[in-house]
Each structure stands twice: as C-alpha cells, then as structure tokens.
Amino acid sequence: MENTQKVIDAMKKAGEPLKAGQIAELTGLDKKEVDKAMKTLKTEELIVSPKRCFWEPK
C-alpha cells in the first residue's frame, strides 16, 4: 500500500484531526515519510487543517 493511502486511512479511522507524529505512530511509518505523504495529500487537496498542525481528511 502506498504511504499516502496509509496516511489517509489512519486519519479516517481516527475520526479526529491528527498531528503528523500521531499519524506516524498509527501507521508505523517514519515521520519523514508521513510528512512527504501529507505534502502530496495537501497538494491534491485531500486533507485540510481545522487548526494549526492538525490535519483531517476533506
């Protein structure tokens, strides 16, 4: 599974806005990989930030 899909799945499963570090813990990915995946998701406008440093699926 691609890292971006793992990140988005973890966000949907959590049901609340998460920080990159929390997503890294949930997915088992390295934080740098999570940051890279989140950057892609932000560019594709698939995630939004309801408050600073927290992200959730659109």
Secondary structure, DSSP 8 states (H G I E B T S, - for coil): --HHHHHHHHHHHH-S-B-HHHHHHHH---HHHHHHHHHHHHHTT-EEEEETTEEEE-
